[in-house]
Amino acid sequence: MPILTNPRFLLALIPFLAACAFSPTEGILRSRVVKAGGVDITVAGPQGFCIDERLVDEARVGAFVFLSDCAANPGEGPSIARVPISAVLTASISSKGLPGAENGMAAALAQLEAFLRTPFGQLTLSKSRNPETLHVLSITRTDNAVYAFVQDTTPTTHTGESPRFWRAFTEVNGRLAALSATGYNAADPDQKRIKAIIEAFVAAMQAAN
């Protein structure tokens, strides 16, 4: 079965967002090393975001990590701030690399972009996998990532996040990293701040690995 139509691979592309409670006192990290297909991958968010290590999920098919706003406490290190969360980030690290990477990153990203433009591929960008509520607003490609701006109006949580969000796909240490960023400002139709965050997330992941 071709990898781009393999259900296990498709599941690795879908960072599932959920409502979570973060502890302000323990287990809060700027970065976290996870295992994905026997390879160490450092998950690191952009400035201002931290990981609650108790919400890290490592499994045979890869690893999944939540990140949220954090505050720096002098002498105590970072903590998840007890303030309204401005954005939630996720990183889903596959146990495999970017399909077609043996032909070079540019070719592999072009192949992934083409897949995400298909109806089946676009379902992997959705939170709900419901085509009736999904609208892919844009897909763009850079030298090291593919970005998708998505609207999914299916209610998936009760935390008030925007129905519009950004996803990014890149490769780090030979493993496919599917990243997402969702904000809480539905009044910003282009989610410009969230776009800047997802771009910084890709840069942080590349720098950490």
VENCOR-V334221 format. One record per residue. RES is the residue in one small letter. SS is DSSP state (H for helix, E for strand, C for the rest). OMEGA is omega as a letter, one per 40 degrees, with the letter a starting at -180 (* if undefined). Layout:
RES|SS|OMEGA / RES|SS|OMEGA
This chain:
m|C|i / p|C|a / i|H|a / l|H|i / t|H|i / n|C|a / p|H|a / r|H|i / f|H|a / l|H|i / l|H|i / a|H|i / l|C|a / i|C|i / p|C|a / f|C|a / l|C|i / a|C|i / a|C|a / c|C|i / a|C|a / f|C|i / s|C|i / p|C|a / t|C|a / e|C|i / g|C|a / i|E|a / l|E|i / r|C|i / s|E|a / r|E|i / v|E|i / v|E|i / k|E|i / a|E|a / g|C|i / g|C|a / v|E|i / d|E|i / i|E|i / t|E|i / v|E|i / a|E|a / g|C|i / p|C|a / q|C|i / g|C|a / f|E|a / c|E|a / i|E|i / d|E|a / e|H|i / r|H|i / l|H|i / v|C|a / d|E|i / e|E|a / a|E|a / r|C|a / v|C|i / g|E|a / a|E|a / f|E|a / v|E|i / f|E|i / l|E|i / s|E|a / d|E|i / c|E|i / a|E|i / a|E|i / n|E|a / p|C|i / g|C|a / e|C|a / g|E|a / p|E|i / s|E|i / i|E|a / a|C|i / r|C|i / v|C|i / p|C|a / i|C|a / s|C|a / a|E|i / v|E|i / l|E|i / t|E|i / a|E|i / s|E|a / i|E|a / s|E|i / s|C|i / k|C|i / g|C|i / l|C|a / p|C|i / g|C|a / a|H|i / e|H|i / n|H|a / g|C|a / m|H|a / a|H|a / a|H|a / a|H|i / l|H|i / a|H|i / q|H|i / l|H|i / e|H|i / a|H|i / f|H|a / l|H|i / r|C|i / t|C|i / p|H|i / f|H|i / g|H|a / q|H|i / l|H|i / t|C|i / l|C|a / s|C|i / k|C|a / s|C|a / r|C|i / n|C|a / p|C|a / e|C|a / t|C|a / l|E|i / h|E|i / v|E|a / l|E|i / s|E|i / i|E|a / t|E|a / r|E|i / t|C|a / d|C|a / n|C|a / a|C|i / v|E|a / y|E|i / a|E|i / f|E|a / v|E|i / q|E|i / d|E|a / t|C|i / t|C|i / p|C|i / t|C|i / t|C|i / h|C|a / t|C|i / g|C|i / e|C|a / s|C|i / p|C|i / r|E|a / f|E|a / w|E|i / r|E|i / a|E|i / f|E|i / t|E|i / e|E|i / v|E|a / n|C|i / g|C|i / r|E|i / l|E|i / a|E|i / a|E|a / l|E|i / s|E|i / a|E|a / t|E|i / g|E|a / y|C|a / n|C|a / a|C|a / a|C|i / d|C|a / p|C|a / d|C|i / q|C|a / k|H|i / r|H|a / i|H|i / k|H|i / a|H|i / i|H|a / i|H|i / e|H|i / a|H|i / f|H|i / v|H|a / a|H|i / a|H|i / m|H|i / q|H|a / a|H|a / a|H|a / n|C|*
